[in-house]
């Protein structure tokens, strides 16, 4: 009888163990993640912000871009593609897009060079971490003032009788003032770089600060040059920060017109300037179509950047 009981227990053992493992896996699965109701509760604050302040306005603009206008600020509920046809058929639109992309590219290049080397200096050449953080915070001091004040501060420096021209004239480097310094495309790029470099410094500094210094020291001990360390260690490990900074800079420049208007003296314009003019004359459907196209262009640029690196990994760290 003892042998029969033993045989029965041994025969039922695998099934009992499998049942216990299945129950345990269900318990683990139920406890590892929130239920459907709890998951919606967690994301509800984000939904409450995104729907009324982001998704709904974009939907309204998208709908308005397909409506007719009466020329007096009113919109007629008639579906039309004339707004998009007018945007794409105008030569001015293409010139303004090229001008906007030019400002964005030049600003991106300037902020990348300054932001990368400033972050590199703070991370790898300032040995005292407290001093590095202090110098990093010092970079934010100009942002304690208004954007308009920071932009206008360049006028006394770059003007025809400004400080730069005065120094160059007094030293004999030039014999007449350089007029391209102010109210030109050059002045627009300088103002943008001044305002947006911090948006490139912060993510690159954050990415570089995670690089293990022992890796660099090991590369130096192995005979690697500074250029090789920069090429094979620093730049690859800083790509996520560069991508984040590029998204910030490009999206801001593509959506701005005030800097272009002021610093170019009205001599240059951006696509947002045309959009602003349409709104000023109450041409809301054409302005909405222009806004939708601009949104698609910016989203495409961001998508191309996100394909090069895993920015989500950087944000999650």
C-alpha positions, 0 to 999 in steps of 0.5 A: 500500500505504501508503494501504491501511494508512492506511485500515485504521488510520483505520477501526479507530481508533474501535473501538480508542479505544472499547475503550481507553475501556471498559477505562479506565472499568472500571479507574477503577470498580474503583479508585474504590471498595472491593470487596464484601469490603473494604466489609464489612471496613470496616463490620464494626466498626460491625456488631459494635457495633450488632448485640449492643448495639443491634439485638439488645436492641431485638429482644428488647424487641419480642418480649417486648412480644407475650408474656403474663406470669404476674404473678410476673416470668415470661413465657409464650410466647403471642402477645398484643396485650393489653400494647399494648391496656392501654397505649393504653386507660389514661388515665394513659398519655396523661397521662404522655405529655403530661407528658413531651412538655411537659417536652421542649418547654419544655426544648427552648425554654429550651436553644435560646434559651440555646444559640443566643445563647451560641454567637452571642456566642462566634462573632460578638462574641468577636474573639479565637479563642483566647478564644472557644475558652476561653469555649466550654470554660468552658461545659463546666466544670459537666459535670466533676461528677456529674449528680446533684450538678448537679441537687441544687445547685438545692435550696439556691437554689430552696428555700423558705428558699433564696437566691432567696427570701431575696433577693426577701424582703429586697428586698421584691419578695415578702412570702412565699416562692415555693413553686413554685420547688422540687419543681414542674414549674418546677424540673424544667425548670430542672434539664433546661435546666441539664443540657442547654444544652451539647448545644445550644451545641456543634452551634450553635457548630460551625455558626456557626463555619463562617459566613464573616464576610465575608458578614455584613460585606457585608450590613452594608455593603449596609445590612442591619440586625442583625435582617435579618442574623440572619433571612436569614444566621445562622439559615438557616446555623445550622439544621443545628446547631439540628436536631442540638441539638434531637435531643440534647435531645429524645431525652434528656428523653423517655428520662429520669425521674430528674430529674422524680422528684427535682426535682418531689418526686414531684409529677410523672411521665413515661412512663419513670416508668411504665415503671420502675414496671412493671419494679420489679413484674416486669411485663416484657411491659407495660414492653416494650410501653411501651418500644416505643411510646416508641421509636416516638414518639422516632424519629418526632420525630427523623424530623420534625426530619431532614425540615427540614434535611440533618443528614447533610450537617452530620455529614459536614462 
